């Protein structure tokens, strides 16, 4: 699926992903290609983007709005910061 993650500061991610997992209003919410269209608020918490090449982007969000459409999924994040790799 095509995924775009946008914060007030920048476009944080714009590309192909297998899945995005966020904190929805009623608990964890994961969206994959073919998901039914929806618009839902997202709560503060961890975000995981599973990439088509098998990689994973771990991040933290201050919440926002997730929009799922047939051709594109968009996460409008109030704040978005990728986790730093542990040493």
C-alpha positions as CSV (number, residue, x, y, z in Angstrom):
1,X,0.0,0.0,0.0
2,X,1.1,3.6,-0.5
3,X,1.6,5.2,2.9
4,X,2.3,8.9,3.7
5,X,3.1,10.1,7.2
6,X,3.0,13.9,7.6
7,X,3.7,16.0,10.6
8,X,3.5,19.8,10.9
9,X,7.3,20.0,10.3
10,X,7.8,17.7,7.4
11,X,6.8,14.6,5.3
12,X,8.1,11.8,7.6
13,X,7.5,8.9,5.3
14,X,6.2,8.6,1.7
15,X,6.4,5.2,0.1
16,X,5.3,1.6,0.0
17,X,4.6,-0.3,3.2
18,X,3.1,-3.6,4.1
19,X,1.4,-2.4,7.2
20,X,1.2,0.5,9.7
21,X,0.3,-0.1,13.4
22,X,-0.9,2.8,15.6
23,X,-2.8,3.4,18.8
24,X,-6.5,3.9,17.9
25,X,-9.2,5.2,20.2
26,X,-10.2,1.6,21.2
27,X,-6.8,0.0,21.2
28,X,-4.1,-1.1,18.7
29,X,-5.0,-0.6,15.1
30,X,-3.1,-2.1,12.1
31,X,-3.8,-1.3,8.5
32,X,-2.7,-3.4,5.5
33,X,-3.4,-3.1,1.8
34,X,-7.1,-3.8,1.0
35,X,-8.3,-2.4,4.4
36,X,-11.8,-0.9,4.3
37,X,-11.8,2.9,3.9
38,X,-11.9,4.7,7.3
39,X,-10.9,7.9,9.0
40,X,-10.1,7.6,12.7
41,X,-8.3,9.6,15.4
42,X,-5.0,8.2,16.6
43,X,-3.8,8.4,20.2
44,X,-0.3,9.2,21.4
45,X,2.0,6.2,21.4
46,X,4.2,3.9,19.4
47,X,3.9,3.6,15.6
48,X,5.4,0.8,13.6
49,X,5.7,0.9,9.8
50,X,6.4,-2.5,8.2
51,X,8.2,-1.9,5.0
52,X,7.9,-4.0,1.8
53,X,11.6,-5.0,2.0
54,X,11.1,-6.5,5.5
55,X,12.4,-3.6,7.4
56,X,10.5,-1.8,10.2
57,X,10.4,1.8,11.2
58,X,9.7,2.3,14.9
59,X,8.5,5.7,15.9
60,X,6.6,7.7,18.5
61,X,3.6,9.9,17.7
62,X,1.8,12.6,19.7
63,X,-1.4,11.4,18.0
64,X,-3.2,12.6,14.9
65,X,-5.6,11.3,12.3
66,X,-5.4,8.2,10.1
67,X,-7.2,8.2,6.7
68,X,-7.4,4.9,4.8
69,X,-8.5,5.1,1.1
70,X,-8.5,2.7,-1.7
71,X,-5.3,4.0,-3.3
72,X,-3.5,5.6,-0.3
73,X,-3.2,5.6,3.5
74,X,-2.3,8.9,5.2
75,X,-1.3,9.5,8.8
76,X,-1.5,13.2,9.8
77,X,0.6,13.1,12.9
78,X,0.6,15.9,15.5
79,X,4.2,14.9,16.1
80,X,6.3,12.1,14.8
81,X,9.8,11.0,15.9
82,X,11.6,7.9,14.7
83,X,13.2,5.8,17.5
84,X,17.0,5.8,17.6
85,X,18.7,2.5,17.3
86,X,20.0,1.2,20.6
87,X,23.8,0.8,20.8
